[in-house]
Amino acid sequence: MNERTSPPRENAASLDSMPAEALYTNRELSWLAFNRRVLAEAQREAYPLLERLRFLSISGSNLDEFVMIRVAGLAGQMQRGITKMSIDGRTPSQQLASIRRAIRELETKQQSIWRELRGLLSDAGLHVCDESRLDAGARAWLKDYFEEHVLPVLTPQAIDPAHPFPFVANQGMGLLFNLTRLQDGQGVVEMILVPAAVPRFIRVPGEGAEATYIPVERLICRYADLIFPGFRVNGDGAFRVIRDSDIEIEEEAEDLVRYFRSAIQRRRRGQVMMLELESDFDHDAEQLLREQLGLENAIVIKTDGIVGVEGLASVVEEDRPDLKFEPYSPRYPERIMEHDGDCFAAIGEKDIVIHHPYESFEVVVDFVRQAAKDPDVVAIKQTLYRAGKQSSIINALIAAAEAGKSVTAVVELKARFDEEQNILWASQLERAGVQVIYGFVDWKTHAKVSMVVRREGDGYRTYCHFGTGNYHPVTARIYTDLSYFTADPRLGRDAARLFNFVTGYVEPRRMEGLVMSPIHMRETIYENIDREIANHRNGRPSGIWAKFNSLTDKGVIDKLYEASMAGVPIRLVVRGICCLKPGIPGISETIEVKSIIGRFLEHSRIWAFANGYRMPSPRNRLFITSADAMSRNLDRRVEAMVQIRNRTVHDQVLGQVLVANLLDTERSWVLQDDGQYVRASTGERSFNLHRYFMTNPSLSGRGQALAEDQIPRLALRRGATA
């Protein structure tokens, strides 16, 4: 895959001479563009219906988090009078105005797709939000269900001067009822908050594969007479609230655990940022909500569809294999099986890279489990950012501590929306005798590293795992990530230095193969880009290939612009936010950017630099990392970036994983110079990287990179390096 050589551009435009909006895409609007790409997957006719519904639900969940964090942050800046400009030169108020318009457009599109999918699902025997399908038997079943499982947990609350307005929790759903007391004709307004423990959708059994799902809010309205005997129901309406959910860390916080327990409670009571209402919501009731919830800076959306699109995820769990992707079972790495499941024997023989989810995350768990049981293992150290609710990694660490090993766990309390779960894990680990460290107050520890020290012969040997993704068994089944296992003593020493930095604030004086942020990762990236610029100017092959989730850091973007202005060919795979604009005349003409959205979520982070050789080549410089190209990752997080020197692993990551991402056409979107995305053209020969890795031998099997006869030659030549 050899990239074009182009001469340095002596008359290239200057970055300083161009307005910010011409050079950069707004971060928030780029994120909303990403969510539109996610939503577009719900329109793919080739996908099974429930998978399309899943993408619709994901787009709703994504939007909730965006409002909770990003919109809330901008609103907070406005309220505090902060006028900090965005990368594209917008004030917070200007950004919010554009965001509100984009969110309303996105919500309208979600409801349009929902109506289409609802009809298609009904044709397939899955009826959602369709009470007309209920026959006498189904109505009787539904009433019994309501009386036994829903009615007992509902609490109607009168809204009048004698009763304080009820608190509506973040992502909470409620209903307002306009009632008339039959005894005296007095008008009454009542609110019912839907308990979180009640299922969002009630499944009414049907014959054969037929099933009907009724939203809980419609069920409550249907049987309102059982809740309000002696009243006439004049009107009702459902609403949903999204609140500010960000947690700001106070530098003077003395006890992080206690601080976060309190902060989590405060988050549930944050300022309302968005209110969703049914389109026919009673006008007077709407005014009441507006007054009581304090909606000065909130986005109010009235929908003629379903309130809370993310709740459709529960319908996706319907047991209809014919409406879902064919199940996929990850392969267990051949290299480990060849050694009868002995992870240390396999890693000790040769470095191994595992490609999740195509290869099983169980090998990572087995690495820790084996360490817990092995009498020769004396110490285990592990970072934990997100571990999930059912964590076999946590259990393995507990078993190791109970077996007398020295176990250290760096638990990141600041992992957003996992704070509460991480506090629980930390408590369990401490009770088992694990030394639990919470890291820095100002920085998050986001690196994915574990190390095992094992007694071998007359000394000790260190085995390491470096990952691009979390130690999370659920996301490991749907996120594409890389796990790198090595017994290289240089990386073992570096891993120890990283842990000493986090646990004891001992800043390493030198590193042998590991790059850390916030110490010197930014500088290392810049140095490699500068090397490509110098090589190109000296007539040597040059090129930069990279893959990450987000590219927002102005320094990195400007450095890539500098390389492009020098003529260095650059190809980027950026799944989510991208503030860089490719194809700007004189600025970024040699840069190509694509985003891949499909069955699996592309999550691995990789940097590759030509280093004076054609790409791909064993002599290219290659790194895998836990860090995205964002200021927070480079300046405010502890991250790890590992240079891959092992020849086999190098070929697998560069010549197979990264090349396949660059070649994909079926799941790719191409970023234009105006910040818009268009679907990649498949042309005569298309390539689907997800299908490729699902159907080809595992990376850790025999280590063969993509053969030229396996991939589209035209795609290889197009835009490729010198």
Secondary structure as GFF3:
##gff-version 3
##sequence-region A 1 722
A	DSSP	three_ten_helix	15	17	.	.	.	ID=ss1
A	DSSP	alpha_helix	20	23	.	.	.	ID=ss2
A	DSSP	alpha_helix	27	41	.	.	.	ID=ss3
A	DSSP	alpha_helix	49	66	.	.	.	ID=ss4
A	DSSP	pi_helix	67	71	.	.	.	ID=ss5
A	DSSP	alpha_helix	72	79	.	.	.	ID=ss6
A	DSSP	alpha_helix	92	123	.	.	.	ID=ss7
A	DSSP	beta_strand	126	128	.	.	.	ID=ss8
A	DSSP	three_ten_helix	131	133	.	.	.	ID=ss9
A	DSSP	alpha_helix	136	145	.	.	.	ID=ss10
A	DSSP	pi_helix	146	150	.	.	.	ID=ss11
A	DSSP	three_ten_helix	151	153	.	.	.	ID=ss12
A	DSSP	beta_strand	157	158	.	.	.	ID=ss13
A	DSSP	beta_strand	173	181	.	.	.	ID=ss14
A	DSSP	beta_strand	187	193	.	.	.	ID=ss15
A	DSSP	beta_strand	201	205	.	.	.	ID=ss16
A	DSSP	beta_strand	211	215	.	.	.	ID=ss17
A	DSSP	alpha_helix	216	222	.	.	.	ID=ss18
A	DSSP	alpha_helix	224	227	.	.	.	ID=ss19
A	DSSP	beta_strand	231	243	.	.	.	ID=ss20
A	DSSP	alpha_helix	256	267	.	.	.	ID=ss21
A	DSSP	beta_strand	272	278	.	.	.	ID=ss22
A	DSSP	alpha_helix	283	293	.	.	.	ID=ss23
A	DSSP	beta_strand	299	303	.	.	.	ID=ss24
A	DSSP	three_ten_helix	309	312	.	.	.	ID=ss25
A	DSSP	alpha_helix	313	316	.	.	.	ID=ss26
A	DSSP	three_ten_helix	321	323	.	.	.	ID=ss27
A	DSSP	alpha_helix	334	338	.	.	.	ID=ss28
A	DSSP	alpha_helix	343	349	.	.	.	ID=ss29
A	DSSP	beta_strand	352	356	.	.	.	ID=ss30
A	DSSP	alpha_helix	362	373	.	.	.	ID=ss31
A	DSSP	beta_strand	377	384	.	.	.	ID=ss32
A	DSSP	alpha_helix	392	402	.	.	.	ID=ss33
A	DSSP	beta_strand	406	411	.	.	.	ID=ss34
A	DSSP	alpha_helix	419	431	.	.	.	ID=ss35
A	DSSP	beta_strand	435	437	.	.	.	ID=ss36
A	DSSP	beta_strand	444	445	.	.	.	ID=ss37
A	DSSP	beta_strand	448	456	.	.	.	ID=ss38
A	DSSP	beta_strand	459	467	.	.	.	ID=ss39
A	DSSP	three_ten_helix	475	477	.	.	.	ID=ss40
A	DSSP	beta_strand	479	486	.	.	.	ID=ss41
A	DSSP	alpha_helix	489	504	.	.	.	ID=ss42
A	DSSP	beta_strand	514	517	.	.	.	ID=ss43
A	DSSP	alpha_helix	521	537	.	.	.	ID=ss44
A	DSSP	beta_strand	544	548	.	.	.	ID=ss45
A	DSSP	alpha_helix	554	566	.	.	.	ID=ss46
A	DSSP	beta_strand	570	574	.	.	.	ID=ss47
A	DSSP	beta_strand	591	596	.	.	.	ID=ss48
A	DSSP	beta_strand	601	602	.	.	.	ID=ss49
A	DSSP	beta_strand	605	609	.	.	.	ID=ss50
A	DSSP	beta_strand	621	625	.	.	.	ID=ss51
A	DSSP	alpha_helix	631	635	.	.	.	ID=ss52
A	DSSP	beta_strand	637	643	.	.	.	ID=ss53
A	DSSP	alpha_helix	647	652	.	.	.	ID=ss54
A	DSSP	pi_helix	653	658	.	.	.	ID=ss55
A	DSSP	alpha_helix	659	663	.	.	.	ID=ss56
A	DSSP	beta_strand	668	671	.	.	.	ID=ss57
A	DSSP	beta_strand	677	679	.	.	.	ID=ss58
A	DSSP	alpha_helix	689	695	.	.	.	ID=ss59
A	DSSP	alpha_helix	699	702	.	.	.	ID=ss60
A	DSSP	three_ten_helix	708	710	.	.	.	ID=ss61
A	DSSP	alpha_helix	713	717	.	.	.	ID=ss62
###
